[in-house]
Amino acid sequence: MVLLFDPSDMEHALRNVGPHPIRNGLEAFTYYRNKERADIFKGVGGLLTVHGEDWFKFRSMANPILMQPRTIQQYVGPMDTVANDLIKNMEYFAEENENNEMPENFINELYKWSLESIGTVALNKRLDCLNMNLEKGLETQKFISSVIRANELMYYLEFFVPIWKVVSTPHWKEFVQNLNVVTETAHKYIDKALAEKIPEDVPEHKLSILHRLVKVDQKFATAMVTDMLAAGVDTTGKTLGAALYFLARNPEKQARLRKEAMQNLPVKNSPVTNEVLSKSPYLKAVIKETTRLSPIGIANMRQTVKDLVLGGYRIPKNTEAVTFHLVSSLTNGFKEPEKFIPERFLRTTSDEYSAKNAHPFATLPFGFGARSCIGKRLANLELEVALIKISRNFELSWPYEDMKFDFKLIYGIAGPLKLKVQPLQP
Ligand code: HEM
């Protein structure tokens, strides 16, 4: 394994990967899919755990459905409806608390929002995660808690001595239990969505992602949608949490975002459309700056497929090259790198703060190349819609010590997200 911190070396390693880039790691998860639950996943493990020709076949099926901007833009309406529910819950929390604070576990509310958003587009169904009636949300809450715990356990299984490979440890057993909940719940939602008759004349673009994938391959559709539901929880949820924290901590930047939001959304509940988003460059810059400072993955990985010279050393074929982007995005041409300055990512910025001065491989929050994140466009759309609405509806503040960040497979905010939230006038 070779650890890379210089973005020029990262570029070299990430570009020289052949047609089937290999990102190893996630060994415990791969074992779960290939051995423990081979009854379900044999032959179709999903994009995260397969390699070579199989990966290429699956990725080619999914790309036209998940990676085309025009296809993803069609989901702006459903995302807007989900964000409205999050806004309503935030209003309720602010009203309930005498200091207008969000509850200690507000991040969980953001996980509900992210699962609801991804569920809406993947299944064309409301999962009702944001319903304040706790009874109604029991099953989705169990799903969310299982995803979070499975990721945390995967951190212990991956990064400490892997005794689980020899004997079934308590961590391994708990990991399997949690993943079983994730698999079974996702399959239940998928089966229910597939059981409903869809009229023949529904146009392709009105179909859920599941129904579009099923037309290509039913087994792959099930594995892909299971991965979407699971991969769409703490990734997008933690990123939204970090963005809200950075905005609350930087009132001037928040004011600039609000000014843009006010221009594009005349009243608080104006719907977000693709046209609105196309006129919101600061909003997009806020997301880029958030993922530079708080990427959910601190590093990426590629197996070398030929000998490469990295950092002046000859690195043989079949080595794991690990690219540490959290480190490289805090140096390498970013002026005052530790500060939250979305202006870096505006086309109109041309001074020393511009991200154009930084190495293009220094920050790569969604990875790179043919194997980059397949949920990137969906995640960005979710984040854009929620952030523009929140900044149009509330003033956020952070009268506490700096937030802690930590890494437990997923990197991000680690303390209670007790934002102070002041509802704005219409
Ligand atoms: C802010 C949100 C997210 C971030 C920052 C993120 C980041 C990443 C990164 C860094 C990778 C590795 C890419 C590489 O190796 O070059 C990845 C892979 C992946 N992501 Fe995401 N992700 C996010 C949300 C999502 C969502 C919502 C989905 C659901 C569709 C998703 C599904 C996947 C899948 C399936 C892969 C594996 C792709 C493959 O190996 O072909 N991600 N993601």
Boltz pocket constraint, residues with backbone or C-beta under 6 A from the ligand:
constraints:
  - pocket:
      binder: B
      contacts: [[A, 23], [A, 47], [A, 48], [A, 59], [A, 118], [A, 227], [A, 228], [A, 229], [A, 231], [A, 232], [A, 233], [A, 235], [A, 236], [A, 239], [A, 291], [A, 295], [A, 296], [A, 297], [A, 299], [A, 300], [A, 301], [A, 364], [A, 365], [A, 366], [A, 367], [A, 368], [A, 369], [A, 370], [A, 371], [A, 372], [A, 373], [A, 374], [A, 375], [A, 376], [A, 378], [A, 379]]
      max_distance: 6.0
